[in-house]
């Protein structure tokens, strides 16, 4: 372990205080623009452990050595909010289940805001990070396990050019299981909750781990700490498929990767309950007030590409995000495998990279259809997305892409007032995501008698690196 000296001045320089949120965050210069909180939810200092939460339960529990008393309860299946007993000590899931073998299937893979401890306790601008958020953090920061003022933890320091030296500290928190706290002496890693799950198991950012594996699976009822991220980018979080651009993990304003998100008319950045020419911000079909090349269609300004203020991905996501153009979509078709999936909240295509070295990277494209008036048309079969380009020969239309089983990818034009979803992309910079250590995908993780073990290379290790007997 390496010991580092942390500068109080550096912390004051790096942390930013939001007047609206009343919680501090740090801008590490990450490709997504995401900001990370300086302390855990429920903590009163950057080195405080804070509260423990079961996955999808926003009830805090502070019972841990050195922490204040709180809502003490047992973390087990019998007390887990989203389970019910089926007999003989067996329990099934009642929410956040993607396989009917484990309970009532609802297809939800990510926490909803009402079940997200960060959102429920700190407000709508905060959320629990996803796996992609943690991968981005780890790929763009150095990791050092350290003792700081008597507190053991991990310090992650940005290595993004221009942001070097900015860092955040994760105190070692252990876990809560049953009615006890389990820590380092119990050979248990620290566990920070992640927003997505694997049915009866949750995903957790964990350390220390001598196998260099940072994302572990643990039973969902386990009590874990939460490090929030500032949710100021409309759920735009990058996935590197090995292509020329980074693709967002979800559509704009979708709370999970398998939801459709909001629908926007071409050139509009406002969410609208009803979408028609009457609500379109730039005139009507025969009287356009902006983006027009023909006198018979309205005011001619010969603008054929959306300005930044009218481009929904640039306006709402910022930080280099934009609407994909036809070449971006064609590359996604040419270099990825598209497999239809109909077991999630919304059916759609699982798009998995075929680029060497990125074969495990994927995004999901839900069947969005399109919105007209208050109705969503073709919501379970078709895909419509605008580009930022006007149809020059027919200015009441914009260039768009359409995808279906039968036609594949089609470049076409659609009326500008239609509401389409938006899946943002981002041009790669020198700070783009780097691959995670290969070991992260080669070890099998499991829990036995409340302890985390890893099976790797035919041997079983404890989470702290020792070989299990």
N, C-alpha and C positions, 0 to 999 in steps of 0.2 A: 504494500500500500504506500502511496506517496502522500506526504504531508505538504500542504500548501498554505501559504499565508494569505489571508483574505483582507483586502483593504476596505475599511468602512467608507472611505471616500468613494471608492469604486462602486459600492452598493448604492450610495446616495446618488451617484451620477447615472447609474444604469436603470434604477427603478423609477417608474412613472406612476404618479398617483392620478387616478381618474376621479373627478369631482362627482360624477354620476354614480360610480360603483363603490367608492369609498374603500377600495382594496387596491394594493399596489401590484403592478405587473412589470415585467422586464421585456424589452424588445431585443431579441437575440439576433435579429437580422435573418430569420428563417425564410426560406423561399415562399412559404404560404402567407407570410406576414403575421402569423399567429403570435400572440403575446402570452407569456406564462406567468402565473401568479407567483409572488415571492414567498408565500407561506401556504400551509395546508388549510383546507376548510375546517373551521373550528379552532384553529390555533391562534395564539395571541402574540407570537413572535416567529421569526424566520426559522428558528430551531425547535419550535414547539411541534409536538406530534399532531395535536388537534383531535378531531373526532373520528370514530370508526363507523362505517356503514356497510350493511350487506348490499349486494347488487340490486339496484332498483328500489331500495328502501331509503327514504330520506330522514329517518329517525336517527339522530346522532347518539353515540355512546362514547363517553370520555374516560371510561375506567381503564387505566393503565398506570403503572408505577410512575409517580411524579406528576400525574395529571389530576385535574379537578374532577369531582364526582359529577355524574350526569345521568342520562337515562339508561341506567345499567340493565342489561338483559342478556339472555343467553343467545349466542349465535349458533344455531343448529337448524335442521330441517323443520323441527316442530314449531319453531318460532319465526321461520322465514316467511316474509310477507306474501311471496308469490308461490307458495306450495300448499298442497293439501294432502292429508294422509289417505292412503288407499288401502291400508290394512297391513298388519304384521310388520310395522315399522317402515313401510315403504311410502315414498312421497312422490307426487307428480306435480309438474309445473302448471300454474294457472295463467302465467303471462311470460312473455319473452321466450317463446318456444318455437323452434323451427323444425321439429321432428315429432310426429305424433306418438313415437315410442316413449317420449318423456313427459307427455302431458297434453294439455289443450293447445293445439298448434295455432298461433296467430302470425307467425312469420316474422316477428319483430326481432331484428338483430341488434339494434342500437337503443339506448335509453331514450324515452320520451322526456320532454322538459319537466313534466310533473313528477317523474321518478328519478330525476337527476339531482343528486345532493348539492352539487355546485350551483345549479340553477335555482333550486328550491330555497337555498339558504342565502346565497349571495345575489340572486337576481337574474333576470333574463339575459344579461350580457355575458354571463359566465356559463360554462358547461364542463363536464368531465371529458378529458381527452380521449380520442380514439387510438387504435393501434397505429394508424398512419401518422397521427400527431406525434406519438412517442418515437416512431421510427425516424421521423424528420428531425426531432430533437436530438436523438442519439447520433444520427448521421452527420449532423452539423456542429456537434459539440464534443469536446474531450470529456472523458469521465474519470474522476479521481475519487476513490474512497478515502475519507479524511476524518480526523477528529478536530472539531472546532469548538473551542470553549467548553470542552468536556462532553460534546455531543458527537456521536458517530453518525456518519451519513455519506452521501455522494454529492459532489459538486460537479455540475455540468457547465463548462465554459465554452462560449461561442468561438468557433474558428472561422466564421464568415468574415471576409475582408471588410474592414471598417467597423466591425463589432467585436473584435478580439478583446478579451478581458471581461466582457459582460457575462454574468453567470447567475445560476440559481442553485440553491442548496436543498436537497431532499434529506431530511433527518430519517435515521433508521426508525421504523415504526413497528416492526413485527406484524403480528396479526392477532385478531380476536377470534377464538373458537370456543364453543360451549360457553362457560362462564369465566374463562381465564384468558390472560394475555400471554402469548407465546413469542419469545424473543430469540436473540442470538444464541443464548445458552441452550435453547431447545433445538438448535440446528434448523431454524426457520428463517427464511428470507423475509425482508421487508416487502410489503405488498401495497402498491398504489393502484386504485381502481381504474379500469379502462371501460369506455362506454359500450363496447361491443362484447358479445359473449359467445360461448360454444354450448348452448343449451344448459345442462346442469352445471357446467363449469363457466367461470368468468375468466377474462384475461386480465393480467395484472403486470404492471411494471415493477420488477423485483430486483433486489440486490441485498447483500453481496452474493455473487455467484461465480465461483472459480472456473465455471465452464463458459464464461462470457456470454451467458444467455440472459437477456433482460426481460423478455416477455414470457410469463409463466401462466399456466392454467391452474386455477384452484376452484374448489367447490363454491358455488355462488352464495351460500349462506355465510361464508367467512366474513368477518369484519375487517375492512381495509380502510386505509386513509385515502383522501382525495386531494390531488393537486389540480386546481382549476386552470382553464385557459380562458382568455378574454375573447368572447365570441363576437368579434367586430367584423368578420369577413364573410357573413352570410353562408357559413358552412363550406367555404371553399378551402379544400385541403388537398395537397398534390399527391399523385401517384406516378411513379416513374416506370413506364412500360418499356423503356429503352427506345422510345421514339424521339422525334425532333422536338416535341413539346411534352410538358407535364399535363396530365388530365386530372381534373378535380374528381374526388372520390364520390361526389354527389351533385345533383342539380342544385341550382341556386334556391336557397330557402327550404331545401328538403332536410328534414331532421334525421334522416338515415339514408344510406346508399340506395335502398330499395323503395324509396318514395319519390313521387313525381316532382315535388317542389312547386313553385309558383309559375304562372303563365304570364308572358309579357308580349304585348304587341311590338312590332318592329319599331325601334326607336323610343319605346317607352320603358321607363325604369320603375314604374309604379305598379304595385299589386292592385288589381281591380276585380271586384266581384262579378262584374258583367263586362264583356269585351265586344265592341262593335264599332262601326264607323262613327256612331254618335259619341263614343267615349274616346276616340282616337285623338292623341294630342296634336297631330299635325294635319288637321283638316279632314276632308272627306274624299271619297273616290274620285270625284270630278273637280275638287277645289282644294288641292294640297297646298299647305302653307310652308313646307320645308321638305327638302330632298325631292326635287322635281326637275325633269329635263325637258318637259313639253308644255307649251303655253296653254294648250287645250285642257291640261290637267290642273292648272292653278298657277301659283307664283313660281316662276323659274329661278332657281338658284344654282342649278347644275351640280349640286352636291350629290355624289353617288356613293359615299361611304359615311357611316355613322360617325359623328363627332364623339369625343370621349364622354361628354356629359349625357349623351343619348344612348351610349353603348352599355347595356345592362351589366355585363361582366366587369367592365372597367369601372363603372360608376358604383356598383354595389360591393365588389370584391376588392378592387384596387390592387396595389402591389404587383402590377405586371400581368394580372389576369385579363383575358379577353375572350370574345366569342370565337369559336373555332371557324376556320374557313374551309372551303371544299378540299383543299390539299390535306388539311389535318384529318378530316373525316376519311379521305381515301387511304391515308397511311394507316389509320386505325383498322380499316377493312383489310388492307393488304398484309399487315404484319401481326395480326392478332387472330386468334380462333374465337368464333362467335358460337356460343351454345345457348339454346333456348332453355330458360328455367321458369317453371310456373308454380313453384312451391313457396314463394315469398309473398310479401304484402301485395306487391304489384308484379305481374309477370314481366319478363324481359330477357335480355341477352347478357350472359356472363361473358365478358370480353377478356381473354387471357393472352398475354404477350407470347409471341413465338420468337422473340429476339433472344439470341444466346446470352445467358447470364441473367435474364429477366423472366424466365419461364414461370415463376411463381407470382408475378405481378399481374393484377387484374382489376378491372372496374366492372360495375354492373350498370346497364342501361335499361331502366324501367320503360315499359311501353307507355309513353306519355300521351299519345294522341294529340289533339289540339283543342283549344277552347274557343267557343263562339257563343256570344251572349252569356248565359250562365251554365252552359252545357259543355262537357268534355266529350268530344267525338272520337271514336275509335280508340278508347282508352286502354284496351287490353291487347291490341295487335299491332298498332302502327307507331312510327317514330317521326316526329317533325322537329327540326331545329333550324332557326334562321342563321345566316351569316350576317356580317355587317355591311353587305353590299346591296345596293339598289339594282333592280332590273332596269337598265338604262332605256330599253325600248318600250317598257310598260311601267312607268314610275309609280303606279298604285300598287305594284308588287315588289317584293324583295327576293333576292336569291336565297334559296333554302335547300336543305337536304331532307330526303325522305328515305326510310328504310323499312322493308318488309321481307318476309320469308321468300316471297315469290319474285320480287323485283331486285332484291339486294339494295345497294346504295344507288339512289337516283338524285341527280342534281336538277333542281327545278326552280320555279318561282311561285310564290304564294302571296295572296292579298295581305297587305301590311297590317291590317287591323286584327288578323287572327292572333290568338294567344298561343305562343309556343313556349315550352320549357327551355332552359339554357344550361348546358353543361360546359363550364368554362375550361379554358386551357391557358397554359403559361409557357412562354418561350424559355428554354433552358438557359440558365446563367452559370457562372462558375460556382455558384452556391447551390446548384441543384442537388437533389438527394443522391447520396452515395449508397452502394449496396451494404446491407447489414452483414456482420460476420457470418460466414457459411455455417458455423456451428449452431447458429440459432435455428436452423431448419433440420438438423440432423439428430437431435436428442429427443427422446420420448420422455414426457413429464407425467408424473402421477403422484397422488397423495396416499399415504398409508399411515394409519394411526395418527392423523393430524400433521404429519410431516411431509415435506415435499422431497421427492426423489427424482433422479434423472437416469434413464437407461441409455448408455452411449457406448458403442464399440463392444457390446457384449457384457459390459459391467454396469453396476448400479452405484451411483454416487449420491451423497447428500447434497442439498442445495448449496452448501458452503464449500463443496469441492472434495470432501473426504469420501473414500470408498466405503459404501455401506457393507456391513457384515451380515 
